[in-house]
Amino acid sequence: MPDTRRLDDQVAIVTGAAQGIGKGIALVLAGAGARVVIGDIQDASGTVDEIRAGGGHALSVLMDTSRPDDDEALVDTSLKEFGRLDILVNNAAIDAPKGTVWDLPDAEWERTIAVNLSGVFYCSRAALKPMLEAGKGAIVNISSQSARLGAKGMSPAYNASKAGVLGLTMAFSAQVAEKGVRVNAVMPGLVESRDFGWSAEEREARAAEYPLGLGTPNDIGEAILYLVSPASRWVSGTAMHITGGYQRGSSFF
Ligand SMILES: NC(=O)c1ccc[n+]([C@@H]2O[C@H](COP(=O)([O-])OP(=O)(O)OC[C@H]3O[C@@H](n4cnc5c(N)ncnc54)[C@H](O)[C@@H]3O)[C@@H](O)[C@H]2O)c1
């Protein structure tokens, strides 16, 4: 029986994979056999080196997802260097400072929407060209639990951008699923993707809300692997909650 979670011969773009969740996703996809193209605003050679050290194939491009030309160039690089594009994971995003609704600066609102929402649109639009030509492809967008919970402790711009990502996911799926391209989202809860500077007490208080503990970048990578692999061939236009069993509102989310 074929292993439906293998991605041999496939090429995947992962944005924002220099660190954190994106890096976890890139490592899991590479481990499943995909060649990985990373687009990040910072140097992602650490992730590329790790994939190559494991016998995989990867390269990275310095870019800004909020710039349509950069997204086109990222897709072109994938086609030129690896000859194809099968998978896009829109992971790059910024955490806006914890602004309040009534005094959120215009610049913060605009930059957050530009990167977290417009970036997903531009990069998906660029990737769709070769995918629609091939009549197949898989796109996964990283939303967040904050899209539905409001997340008082996070910027309204961030929360709104992540809700917008869900809308884009459904709109893209509605128009391209019949053409062979599947589009889905994931909505993670709290993932310890880097050092958040918490005290031991703060970390414990947050972890206490998650029956399965805090998430890791690898946990998100494994969920993405399902959504981009042949195992999910009948799945499009959905948003997967990945929350470690979290069910209530908390002070953070
Ligand atoms: N960490 C969490 O708890 C959590 C929860 C839910 C959703 N998410 C989402 O998961 C994704 C990754 O989160 P993370 O915690 O790993 O974040 P992170 O800040 O650690 O990593 C984000 C990556 O995106 C890159 N990036 C930022 N702006 C960019 C731009 N304009 N163009 C290209 N690259 C850019 C950064 O350089 C970085 O490598 C984000 O979409 C985030 O909103 C995170």
The ligand as an SDF file (V2000), in Angstrom:
LIG
                    3D

 44 48  0  0  0  0  0  0  0  0999 V2000
    3.2350   30.8640   18.4420 N   0  0  0  0  0  0  0  0  0  0  0  0
    1.9520   30.7210   18.6470 C   0  0  0  0  0  0  0  0  0  0  0  0
    1.4800   30.4780   19.7620 O   0  0  0  0  0  0  0  0  0  0  0  0
    0.9840   30.8300   17.4940 C   0  0  0  0  0  0  0  0  0  0  0  0
   -0.3520   30.5100   17.7160 C   0  0  0  0  0  0  0  0  0  0  0  0
   -1.2490   30.5920   16.6490 C   0  0  0  0  0  0  0  0  0  0  0  0
   -0.8120   30.9680   15.3940 C   0  0  0  0  0  0  0  0  0  0  0  0
    0.5090   31.2870   15.2180 N   0  0  0  0  0  0  0  0  0  0  0  0
    0.9250   31.6500   13.8660 C   0  0  0  0  0  0  0  0  0  0  0  0
    1.9430   30.7430   13.4460 O   0  0  0  0  0  0  0  0  0  0  0  0
    2.8380   31.3990   12.5520 C   0  0  0  0  0  0  0  0  0  0  0  0
    4.2720   31.3170   13.0540 C   0  0  0  0  0  0  0  0  0  0  0  0
    4.3200   31.8020   14.3820 O   0  0  0  0  0  0  0  0  0  0  0  0
    5.6910   31.8180   15.2140 P   0  0  0  0  0  0  0  0  0  0  0  0
    5.2850   31.8510   16.6470 O   0  0  0  0  0  0  0  0  0  0  0  0
    6.5970   30.7480   14.7280 O   0  0  0  0  0  0  0  0  0  0  0  0
    6.2510   33.2530   14.8050 O   0  0  0  0  0  0  0  0  0  0  0  0
    7.7640   33.8110   14.7360 P   0  0  0  0  0  0  0  0  0  0  0  0
    7.6550   35.2740   14.9370 O   0  0  0  0  0  0  0  0  0  0  0  0
    8.6550   33.0390   15.6450 O   0  0  0  0  0  0  0  0  0  0  0  0
    8.2010   33.5010   13.2280 O   0  0  0  0  0  0  0  0  0  0  0  0
    7.6580   34.2190   12.1520 C   0  0  0  0  0  0  0  0  0  0  0  0
    8.5870   34.0930   10.9520 C   0  0  0  0  0  0  0  0  0  0  0  0
    8.0180   34.8800    9.8840 O   0  0  0  0  0  0  0  0  0  0  0  0
    9.0420   35.7190    9.3390 C   0  0  0  0  0  0  0  0  0  0  0  0
    8.4240   36.9370    8.8050 N   0  0  0  0  0  0  0  0  0  0  0  0
    7.8600   37.9650    9.5010 C   0  0  0  0  0  0  0  0  0  0  0  0
    7.4160   38.9110    8.6590 N   0  0  0  0  0  0  0  0  0  0  0  0
    7.6990   38.4810    7.4060 C   0  0  0  0  0  0  0  0  0  0  0  0
    7.4820   39.0260    6.1130 C   0  0  0  0  0  0  0  0  0  0  0  0
    6.8770   40.2160    5.9420 N   0  0  0  0  0  0  0  0  0  0  0  0
    7.9050   38.3220    5.0480 N   0  0  0  0  0  0  0  0  0  0  0  0
    8.5210   37.1140    5.1990 C   0  0  0  0  0  0  0  0  0  0  0  0
    8.7560   36.5670    6.4000 N   0  0  0  0  0  0  0  0  0  0  0  0
    8.3380   37.2250    7.4940 C   0  0  0  0  0  0  0  0  0  0  0  0
    9.9650   36.0020   10.5050 C   0  0  0  0  0  0  0  0  0  0  0  0
   11.2390   36.4380   10.0640 O   0  0  0  0  0  0  0  0  0  0  0  0
    9.9900   34.6480   11.2110 C   0  0  0  0  0  0  0  0  0  0  0  0
   10.9650   33.7850   10.6590 O   0  0  0  0  0  0  0  0  0  0  0  0
    2.3280   32.8350   12.4330 C   0  0  0  0  0  0  0  0  0  0  0  0
    1.4370   32.8990   11.3370 O   0  0  0  0  0  0  0  0  0  0  0  0
    1.5660   33.0260   13.7270 C   0  0  0  0  0  0  0  0  0  0  0  0
    0.5900   34.0420   13.6380 O   0  0  0  0  0  0  0  0  0  0  0  0
    1.4060   31.2220   16.2330 C   0  0  0  0  0  0  0  0  0  0  0  0
  1  2  1  0
  2  3  2  0
  2  4  1  0
  4  5  1  0
  4 44  2  0
  5  6  2  0
  6  7  1  0
  7  8  2  0
  8  9  1  0
  8 44  1  0
  9 10  1  0
  9 42  1  0
 10 11  1  0
 11 12  1  0
 11 40  1  0
 12 13  1  0
 13 14  1  0
 14 15  2  0
 14 16  1  0
 14 17  1  0
 17 18  1  0
 18 19  2  0
 18 20  1  0
 18 21  1  0
 21 22  1  0
 22 23  1  0
 23 24  1  0
 23 38  1  0
 24 25  1  0
 25 26  1  0
 25 36  1  0
 26 27  1  0
 26 35  1  0
 27 28  2  0
 28 29  1  0
 29 30  1  0
 29 35  2  0
 30 31  1  0
 30 32  2  0
 32 33  1  0
 33 34  2  0
 34 35  1  0
 36 37  1  0
 36 38  1  0
 38 39  1  0
 40 41  1  0
 40 42  1  0
 42 43  1  0
M  CHG  2   8   1  16  -1
M  END
$$$$
